């Protein structure tokens, strides 16, 4: 599982110009079963996405395709972790550590 943290690198008026394209990309990742939760940070200087997967290179390639990334208006911090403890609703995403 991954925590994807976005930090805007430009003023919000420029971010807002790409928001529709970004949200369309986000929806496509939900439809593909990759994203589990997402939203903007408070204060509004970026966002956070919880994503499933186990291939860091593939996740970095995925976020490079975000219209925000392509336009150069945000930076991503990609953090991989093992979700070994989860709420009941997230049970399908529980991970087992390697032996």
Secondary structure, DSSP 8 states (H G I E B T S, - for coil): -EEEEEEE-S-HHHHHTTHHHHHHHHHHHHHTT-EEEEEE-SSSSEEEEEE--S-HHHHHHHHHTSHHHHTT-EEEEEEE----S--GGGGGG------
